[in-house]
C-alpha cells in the first residue's frame, strides 16, 4: 500500500530564562502565521517556563487558544522540572522518554509521533 506524504509544521523555540517580556506577543504572532489550522503542528523546545508558577497561565492560555495541547512528560531538567516542553495539534505522541546527559543540566528527550489528518 503506497504511503501519502504528510506535512508537519514544526516550531522549535529557545527562550532564555527570566521575565516573559514580549515573548507571548511574539509567540502569538508566530503561531498566527501558521497557515493551515488542520495541519499537524508541534511546538517544542527549552521554554524556561515553570508551569507550576502562576505566571505561566498566560503562556498556557495562548497555547490553548491555538488548540495546542501540552504533552505530559517526565522531568526534563536535573532540578526535577519540565522546562523542555512539547505542544501538539493534530498529532499524538506515542512514546516519550528522557535520558540524563552528563554534559548538560537538561535531559535528552526521545519521542515518537503519529500524524493525524
C-alpha positions in Angstrom: 0.0 0.0 0.0 1.5 3.4 -1.0 2.1 6.0 1.7 0.9 9.5 1.3 3.3 12.2 2.4 2.3 14.2 5.4 3.0 17.8 6.1 4.1 18.8 9.7 4.6 22.3 11.0 7.5 22.1 13.5 8.4 25.1 15.6 11.5 24.8 17.8 11.9 27.5 20.5 14.6 28.5 22.9 13.6 31.2 25.4 16.3 32.4 27.7 15.5 32.3 31.5 13.9 35.4 33.0 10.8 37.5 32.6 8.5 36.8 29.8 8.7 40.3 28.4 7.5 40.4 24.8 7.7 36.6 24.4 3.9 36.0 24.5 3.2 38.7 21.9 6.0 37.4 19.6 4.8 33.8 20.1 1.2 34.8 19.3 2.5 36.4 16.0 4.5 33.4 15.1 1.7 30.9 15.8 -0.8 33.1 13.9 1.5 32.8 10.8 0.9 29.0 10.5 -1.4 28.9 7.6 -3.2 25.6 8.0 -5.0 25.0 11.2 -5.8 21.4 10.3 -2.1 20.5 9.6 -0.3 18.6 12.3 1.8 21.0 14.3 4.4 20.7 17.0 5.8 23.5 19.1 8.7 22.3 21.3 11.9 23.4 22.9 13.5 24.9 26.0 10.9 27.4 27.1 12.4 28.1 30.5 8.8 28.5 31.8 7.9 26.8 35.1 4.4 25.5 34.6 3.8 25.3 38.3 4.3 29.0 38.6 1.1 31.2 38.4 2.9 33.5 35.9 2.7 30.7 33.3 -1.1 30.9 33.0 -0.9 33.5 30.1 1.5 31.2 28.2 -0.7 28.1 28.7 -3.8 30.2 27.7 -2.1 31.3 24.5 -1.1 27.8 23.6 -4.6 26.6 24.2 -6.1 29.3 22.0 -4.2 27.7 19.1 -5.6 24.3 20.1 -2.0 23.2 21.1 -2.0 20.6 23.8 0.8 20.1 26.3 2.4 16.6 26.2 2.9 15.2 29.6 6.5 14.2 30.1 8.8 13.1 32.8 11.1 15.9 34.2 13.4 17.2 31.6 15.9 19.1 33.8 18.1 17.8 36.6 16.3 20.0 39.1 13.2 17.8 38.6 11.2 20.3 36.4 9.8 20.1 32.9 11.4 23.1 31.2 11.6 21.5 27.8 8.0 21.4 26.6 6.2 19.8 23.7 2.8 21.0 22.5 0.9 19.3 19.7 -2.1 19.8 17.4 -3.5 17.1 15.2 -0.7 14.7 16.1 -0.2 12.3 19.0 3.0 11.5 21.0 3.0 7.7 21.2 6.0 7.3 23.5 8.2 9.7 25.4 11.3 9.1 27.5 14.2 11.2 28.9 17.8 10.4 29.4 20.2 12.4 31.7 23.2 13.8 29.9 26.4 14.5 31.9 27.3 17.5 29.7 24.0 19.4 30.3 21.6 20.2 33.0 18.8 19.3 30.6 17.9 15.7 29.6 17.8 14.2 26.1 14.1 13.8 25.1 13.1 10.9 22.8 9.6 10.6 21.4 7.7 9.1 18.5 4.6 10.6 17.0 1.6 9.7 14.8 0.4 12.4 12.4 -3.4 12.7 12.1 -5.4 14.2 9.3 
